[in-house]
């Protein structure tokens, strides 16, 4: 069941690991051409064509803010669970996605104000074994950022999540006047094993929330 909010929908099946459900994946696939996300869907399809790839490049999650988002969160590269679900999403059946969902909610950053993506848009690895992004991967992925930024009409902040994503800071700073933030990757090692790092991540996200609450970009 869902109730309409403008052109978007809010589903009761939203939540940690929601995209482990085939029905939920199908529901979000059906929403890929809603007005707020259709340009981003076309963007993914264009990259797939240019790179000769398919599911290796997951779609943007239509439950997020799409082109209306105020904050772009850039991680490293899609993992195998994102490839399987077909979406870059906080609702993937993956501990890092679950952690990120909780952290964003705790920081009171509304979902509809965010969009999630990766510095490297395609899966890098073999089977279930993803490898670390190398310089050549990051350079290839960064080439697509200008097109993405151009689609985000309300962009006010870019958050580079993890050290690999942060290597693209200089490139991002030349593409947009949006405020750039950096934070740690929400892996289990960071969130559950290092309390001080979790506190740092929480503090960083509260800073993003405070910035977004101050009003439109001048």
C-alpha positions as CSV (number, residue, x, y, z in Angstrom):
1,X,0.0,0.0,0.0
2,X,1.2,3.5,-0.7
3,X,0.0,7.1,-0.5
4,X,0.9,9.7,-3.0
5,X,3.0,12.7,-2.0
6,X,3.4,14.8,-5.1
7,X,5.0,12.7,-7.8
8,X,6.7,10.4,-5.2
9,X,5.4,7.6,-3.1
10,X,6.0,6.4,0.5
11,X,5.8,2.6,0.9
12,X,5.4,0.7,4.2
13,X,8.0,-1.7,2.9
14,X,10.7,1.0,3.0
15,X,13.2,0.0,5.6
16,X,16.5,-1.8,6.3
17,X,16.9,-4.7,3.9
18,X,13.6,-3.9,2.1
19,X,15.2,-4.6,-1.2
20,X,15.8,-8.2,-0.3
21,X,12.1,-8.6,-1.4
22,X,11.6,-9.3,-5.1
23,X,8.2,-7.6,-4.9
24,X,9.8,-4.4,-3.5
25,X,12.4,-4.4,-6.2
26,X,9.7,-4.7,-8.8
27,X,7.8,-1.9,-7.2
28,X,10.8,0.4,-7.4
29,X,11.5,-0.7,-11.0
30,X,8.0,0.5,-11.9
31,X,8.7,3.9,-10.4
32,X,11.9,4.6,-12.3
33,X,10.2,6.9,-14.7
34,X,8.4,9.1,-12.1
35,X,9.2,12.7,-12.9
36,X,11.6,13.3,-10.0
37,X,13.8,10.3,-11.0
38,X,13.3,9.8,-14.7
39,X,16.2,12.1,-15.8
40,X,18.5,10.0,-13.4
41,X,17.2,6.8,-14.9
42,X,18.0,8.1,-18.4
43,X,21.5,9.0,-17.1
44,X,22.1,5.5,-15.9
45,X,20.8,4.0,-19.2
46,X,23.1,6.3,-21.1
47,X,26.2,5.2,-19.1
48,X,25.2,1.6,-19.6
49,X,25.1,2.1,-23.3
50,X,28.4,4.0,-23.4
51,X,30.2,1.4,-21.3
52,X,28.6,-1.7,-22.7
53,X,27.2,-2.6,-19.3
54,X,23.8,-3.5,-17.8
55,X,23.1,-4.5,-14.2
56,X,26.7,-3.6,-13.2
57,X,25.4,0.0,-13.0
58,X,22.4,0.1,-10.6
59,X,19.7,2.7,-10.8
60,X,19.0,5.6,-8.4
61,X,16.4,4.7,-5.8
62,X,13.1,6.4,-6.6
63,X,12.3,6.5,-2.9
64,X,15.0,9.2,-2.5
65,X,14.8,12.8,-3.7
66,X,15.9,12.3,-7.2
67,X,16.6,15.5,-9.2
68,X,15.0,17.5,-6.3
69,X,17.6,16.4,-3.7
70,X,19.5,19.0,-1.8
71,X,22.3,16.6,-0.8
72,X,24.3,14.2,-3.0
73,X,26.0,11.4,-1.1
74,X,28.9,9.9,-3.1
75,X,30.3,6.6,-2.0
76,X,33.0,4.5,-3.7
77,X,31.4,1.9,-6.0
78,X,28.3,-0.3,-6.0
79,X,28.6,-3.6,-4.1
80,X,27.2,-7.0,-5.2
81,X,24.0,-6.5,-3.2
82,X,23.3,-3.2,-5.1
83,X,23.9,-5.0,-8.4
84,X,21.5,-7.8,-7.4
85,X,18.8,-5.4,-6.2
86,X,19.3,-3.0,-9.1
87,X,19.5,0.1,-6.9
88,X,22.0,2.3,-5.1
89,X,19.9,2.4,-1.9
90,X,20.0,2.6,1.9
91,X,17.5,-0.3,1.8
92,X,19.8,-2.9,0.2
93,X,20.3,-6.1,2.1
94,X,23.8,-5.1,3.2
95,X,25.1,-4.0,6.6
96,X,26.7,-0.8,5.3
97,X,23.4,0.2,3.7
98,X,21.6,-0.5,6.9
99,X,24.1,1.5,9.0
100,X,23.8,4.4,6.6
101,X,20.1,4.4,6.8
102,X,20.1,4.5,10.6
103,X,22.8,7.2,10.6
104,X,20.9,9.5,8.2
105,X,17.7,9.1,10.2
106,X,19.5,9.8,13.4
107,X,21.0,13.0,11.9
108,X,17.4,14.0,10.9
109,X,18.3,14.3,7.2
110,X,15.0,13.7,5.4
111,X,15.2,11.0,2.7
112,X,13.4,13.2,0.1
113,X,16.3,15.7,0.4
114,X,19.0,13.1,-0.5
115,X,20.3,11.1,-3.4
116,X,22.9,8.4,-3.2
117,X,25.5,7.6,-5.9
118,X,29.0,6.4,-6.3
119,X,32.3,7.9,-7.6
120,X,32.6,4.8,-9.7
121,X,29.1,4.1,-11.0
122,X,29.8,0.4,-12.0
123,X,30.6,-2.7,-10.1
124,X,34.3,-3.4,-9.9
125,X,35.1,-7.0,-9.1
126,X,34.2,-10.6,-9.9
127,X,31.2,-12.4,-8.7
128,X,30.6,-11.5,-5.0
129,X,34.2,-10.2,-4.6
130,X,34.4,-6.5,-5.1
131,X,37.9,-5.0,-5.3
132,X,39.1,-1.7,-4.1
133,X,38.7,1.2,-6.6
134,X,42.0,2.2,-8.2
135,X,43.0,5.5,-9.7
136,X,42.0,4.5,-13.2
137,X,38.5,3.5,-11.9
138,X,38.0,6.8,-10.1
139,X,39.2,8.9,-13.1
140,X,36.7,7.0,-15.4
141,X,33.9,7.5,-12.9
142,X,34.5,11.2,-12.2
143,X,34.1,11.9,-15.9
144,X,30.3,11.3,-15.4
145,X,29.9,13.6,-12.4
146,X,29.4,16.8,-14.4
147,X,26.4,15.3,-16.1
148,X,24.9,14.1,-12.8
149,X,25.4,17.4,-11.1
150,X,23.7,19.2,-14.0
151,X,20.6,17.1,-13.3
152,X,20.4,17.9,-9.6
153,X,18.5,21.2,-9.9
154,X,18.3,21.9,-6.1
155,X,21.8,20.6,-5.1
156,X,23.2,22.4,-2.0
157,X,25.7,19.8,-0.5
158,X,27.9,17.0,-1.7
159,X,29.0,14.5,0.9
160,X,32.1,12.4,0.0
161,X,31.7,9.1,1.9
162,X,34.9,7.2,2.5
163,X,38.5,7.8,1.5
164,X,38.1,6.6,-2.1
165,X,35.3,9.0,-2.7
166,X,37.2,11.8,-1.1
167,X,39.9,11.5,-3.7
168,X,37.5,13.2,-6.1
169,X,37.1,16.3,-4.0
170,X,39.0,18.6,-6.3
171,X,37.0,17.4,-9.3
172,X,33.7,17.9,-7.5
173,X,34.7,21.3,-6.3
174,X,35.1,22.5,-9.9
175,X,31.7,21.2,-11.0
176,X,29.4,22.8,-8.5
177,X,29.2,25.7,-5.9
178,X,27.5,23.2,-3.5
179,X,29.2,22.9,-0.1
180,X,31.4,19.8,0.1
181,X,31.5,17.6,3.2
182,X,33.5,14.5,4.0
183,X,32.8,11.6,6.3
184,X,33.7,8.0,7.0
185,X,32.3,5.0,5.2
186,X,29.4,3.4,7.2
187,X,30.9,-0.1,7.2
188,X,30.4,-2.4,10.1
189,X,34.0,-2.0,11.1
190,X,33.5,1.7,11.5
191,X,30.1,1.7,13.0
192,X,30.2,-1.3,15.4
193,X,33.9,-1.8,16.2
194,X,35.1,1.8,16.6
195,X,32.8,3.9,18.8
196,X,34.9,7.0,18.3
197,X,34.7,6.7,14.6
198,X,30.9,6.2,14.8
199,X,30.7,9.4,16.8
200,X,32.8,11.2,14.2
201,X,30.4,9.9,11.4
202,X,27.4,11.0,13.4
203,X,28.9,14.4,14.0
204,X,29.7,14.9,10.3
205,X,26.1,14.0,9.3
206,X,24.7,16.4,11.9
207,X,26.8,19.1,10.3
208,X,25.3,18.3,7.0
209,X,21.8,18.4,8.5
210,X,22.5,21.8,10.1
211,X,23.7,23.2,6.8
212,X,20.7,22.0,4.9
213,X,18.4,23.5,7.6
214,X,19.9,27.0,7.1
215,X,18.0,27.6,3.8
216,X,18.8,27.7,0.1
217,X,22.3,28.0,-1.3
218,X,23.3,31.7,-1.9
